[in-house]
Amino acid sequence: MSKEIKDIDDNTPEEEMTVELELDDGRVVNCAVITILEVDEKDYIVLLPLDENGENADGDVWFYRYKEDEEDPNVEPELTYIEDDDEYEAVADAFDEFLDNEEFMADDED
């Protein structure tokens, strides 16, 4: 099962990039792109769902497999569910490591 990215706002800096994600029930959710991770030679995207005010009150993030068409950059990237528990855990661990590195870099800048 895959998700459809409705629109990518790439006119903002990478750390502020957002996408409109159409869910299976037809709802469209605006999400901030936190990062794209590579785990076991596969790409994964980490999204932060935002409410109508552009905020995320609960801190939940969503992980999806991420695939771009390298031959045609005009084709929207494909997002698919991660159904395997071990694969999901590997991505979650990679994201935790990403957050640790970001925190370290922020501490280093101070």
C-alpha positions as CSV (number, residue, x, y, z in Angstrom):
1,M,0.0,0.0,0.0
2,S,1.4,3.4,-0.9
3,K,0.7,7.0,0.0
4,E,0.5,9.8,-2.4
5,I,2.5,12.9,-2.0
6,K,0.2,15.7,-3.2
7,D,2.7,18.6,-3.2
8,I,6.2,19.3,-2.1
9,D,7.1,22.8,-1.0
10,D,10.7,22.9,-1.9
11,N,11.0,26.7,-1.9
12,T,12.0,26.6,1.8
13,P,15.2,25.4,3.3
14,E,15.5,21.6,3.6
15,E,14.9,21.6,7.4
16,E,11.5,23.4,6.7
17,M,10.4,21.3,3.7
18,T,6.8,20.2,3.8
19,V,4.6,17.8,1.9
20,E,0.9,17.2,1.6
21,L,0.3,13.5,2.2
22,E,-3.0,12.0,1.0
23,L,-4.0,9.2,3.4
24,D,-6.0,6.1,2.4
25,D,-9.2,7.6,3.8
26,G,-8.9,10.6,1.5
27,R,-7.7,13.1,4.2
28,V,-4.8,15.3,3.3
29,V,-2.3,16.0,6.0
30,N,0.5,18.6,5.8
31,C,3.7,17.1,7.1
32,A,7.2,18.6,7.8
33,V,10.0,16.5,6.3
34,I,12.4,15.8,9.1
35,T,14.9,13.8,7.2
36,I,15.5,11.0,4.7
37,L,17.5,8.1,6.2
38,E,19.3,5.2,4.5
39,V,19.0,1.9,6.3
40,D,20.2,-1.4,4.8
41,E,20.6,0.3,1.4
42,K,16.9,1.5,1.4
43,D,15.7,5.0,1.8
44,Y,13.1,6.0,4.4
45,I,11.4,9.4,5.0
46,V,10.6,10.7,8.4
47,L,7.5,13.0,8.5
48,L,6.1,15.1,11.3
49,P,2.3,15.5,10.8
50,L,1.1,19.1,11.3
51,D,-2.3,20.4,12.4
52,E,-4.1,23.3,10.7
53,N,-1.9,25.7,12.6
54,G,1.3,24.1,11.4
55,E,2.1,22.6,14.7
56,N,2.5,19.0,16.1
57,A,1.2,18.8,19.7
58,D,1.8,15.0,20.3
59,G,5.3,14.7,18.9
60,D,4.4,11.7,16.7
61,V,6.5,11.1,13.6
62,W,5.7,8.8,10.7
63,F,8.2,6.5,8.9
64,Y,7.7,5.4,5.3
65,R,9.8,3.7,2.7
66,Y,10.8,6.3,0.2
67,K,11.6,5.9,-3.4
68,E,12.4,8.5,-6.1
69,D,12.4,7.8,-9.8
70,E,16.1,8.6,-10.5
71,E,15.4,8.6,-14.3
72,D,12.6,11.1,-14.2
73,P,12.8,13.7,-11.4
74,N,9.4,15.1,-12.4
75,V,7.7,11.9,-11.0
76,E,6.5,12.3,-7.4
77,P,8.4,10.1,-4.9
78,E,6.6,7.0,-3.7
79,L,6.0,6.3,0.0
80,T,5.0,2.8,1.2
81,Y,4.2,1.4,4.6
82,I,6.8,-0.4,6.6
83,E,4.9,-3.6,7.5
84,D,7.8,-5.6,8.9
85,D,8.4,-5.0,12.6
86,D,12.2,-5.6,12.4
87,E,12.5,-3.2,9.5
88,Y,10.4,-0.6,11.4
89,E,12.6,-1.0,14.5
90,A,15.8,-0.6,12.4
91,V,14.4,2.7,10.9
92,A,13.3,3.9,14.4
93,D,16.8,3.2,15.7
94,A,18.4,5.0,12.8
95,F,16.1,8.0,13.5
96,D,17.1,7.9,17.2
97,E,20.7,8.0,16.1
98,F,19.9,10.9,13.7
99,L,18.4,12.8,16.7
100,D,21.4,12.1,18.9
101,N,23.7,13.5,16.2
102,E,21.5,16.6,15.7
103,E,21.6,17.2,19.5
104,F,25.3,16.7,19.5
105,M,25.8,19.2,16.7
106,A,23.6,21.7,18.4
107,D,25.5,21.4,21.6
108,D,28.8,21.7,19.7
109,E,27.6,25.0,18.1
110,D,26.9,26.5,21.5
